[in-house]
Amino acid sequence: MVTAYDFTMARLLDEGGADILLVGDSLGMVVQGHPTTLPVTVEEICYHGRAVMRGAHRAHVVGDMPFMSFQVSPTQAVENAGKLMKDGCFESVKLEGGEEVAEHVRRIVNAGIPVMGHVGLTPQSVHAMGGFKVQGKGDDAERIVNGARALEEAGCYAIVLEAIPPDLAEEVTASVSVPTIGIGAGPRCDGQVLVCYDLLGMYRDLKPKFAKRFAEVGDQIVGAVRSYVGEVQARSFPATEHSFKPNNATTVQRSAPIAPLPVVIDPAEIPPHWQTH
């Protein structure tokens, strides 16, 4: 499973073989630039969901239920899950929490909507947890196991295990019959999930311990744009092969070469966080 937020990325991830595309509320951080996922709305998830669905041809597409879209009551949870399915074009929804949201899950499933669960580090509870910290240590392990079992009993078809010790993730995986999908939970889960920008090395403000960069696309983008800017300023782009046929049969000969464009931005003035590392 990989996160996706737009048509082009979804199409590429689908072509690459991702089985599940998650339109996660992580878009609040990696797309919108917020420090947490909390500001994301149902409408925003739906907007990105419609784009991702148009790019996915084989992958299953899941929509995150954002903060305060389900916590108030099971009735609210069913209504917003239905909105994600209808307005976001999703094939299932994902929500965070364990035993405390089991009844919400049960009601959503009874309404005919598939639900993916999520236990361990639940980013929507970041302030209650005191930050993005590993969960399930010591006596807290029982809470994670019980939460996963409650979600399975309520009807979840899969459960995300985030930022928990690998031995606990293995225990949870053995204790439930539905697939577990790990992120920072070791190799013994049934599947894995990464944020696409982490996987591709594009979100350079934060590098979680569990996120392997399978490419450094961020550096490649910066390098490509610098090359583009340089060629535009030097008047070497667009060249003849990038231009349409002129109206005149013969190319107009200029009496003098075109002067290079002035440098608009002094590289020394570029903020450090814009530069490659």
DAVEN-V25863 format. One record per backbone hydrogen bond with DSSP energy under -0.5 kcal/mol. NH is the residue of the N-H (numbers start at 1). CO is the residue of the C=O. Records with the same first field share a line. If there is no record, write none. Layout:
NH = CO ; CO
This chain:
2 = 20
3 = 194
4 = 22
10 = 6
11 = 7
12 = 8
13 = 9
14 = 10
15 = 11
16 = 12
17 = 14
18 = 13
21 = 60
22 = 2 ; 20
23 = 21 ; 62
24 = 22
27 = 24
28 = 25
29 = 26
30 = 26
31 = 27
32 = 27
33 = 29
34 = 28
40 = 37
45 = 41
46 = 42
47 = 43
48 = 44
49 = 45
50 = 46
51 = 47
52 = 48
53 = 49
54 = 50
55 = 51 ; 52
56 = 52
60 = 19
62 = 21 ; 60
63 = 92
64 = 23
65 = 94
66 = 64
69 = 66
77 = 73
78 = 74
79 = 75
80 = 76
81 = 77
82 = 78
83 = 79
84 = 80
85 = 81
86 = 82
87 = 83
88 = 83 ; 84
90 = 84
91 = 61
92 = 61
93 = 114
94 = 63
95 = 116
97 = 118
101 = 98
102 = 99
105 = 101
106 = 102
107 = 103
108 = 104
109 = 105
110 = 106
111 = 107 ; 108
112 = 109
113 = 108
114 = 112
116 = 93
117 = 158
118 = 97
119 = 160
121 = 162
122 = 120
123 = 121
125 = 122
126 = 123
129 = 125
130 = 127
131 = 126
133 = 131
135 = 163
140 = 137
141 = 138
142 = 139
144 = 140
145 = 141
146 = 142
147 = 143
148 = 144
149 = 145
150 = 146
151 = 147
152 = 148
153 = 149
154 = 150
155 = 151 ; 152
156 = 151
157 = 115
158 = 115
159 = 179
160 = 117
161 = 181
162 = 119 ; 160
163 = 183
164 = 184
165 = 135
169 = 165
170 = 166
171 = 167
172 = 168
173 = 169
174 = 170
175 = 171
176 = 172
179 = 157
181 = 159
182 = 180 ; 191
183 = 161
189 = 186
190 = 180
191 = 180
193 = 182
194 = 1
198 = 195
199 = 195
200 = 196
201 = 198
202 = 197
203 = 197
204 = 202
206 = 203
211 = 208
212 = 210
214 = 199 ; 212
215 = 199
217 = 200
218 = 200 ; 201
220 = 216
221 = 217
222 = 218
223 = 219
224 = 220
225 = 221
226 = 222
227 = 223
228 = 224
229 = 225
230 = 226
231 = 227
232 = 228
233 = 229
234 = 230
235 = 232
236 = 231
237 = 231
242 = 239
243 = 240
254 = 252
261 = 233
264 = 262
266 = 264
267 = 265
269 = 266
270 = 267
274 = 271
275 = 271 ; 272
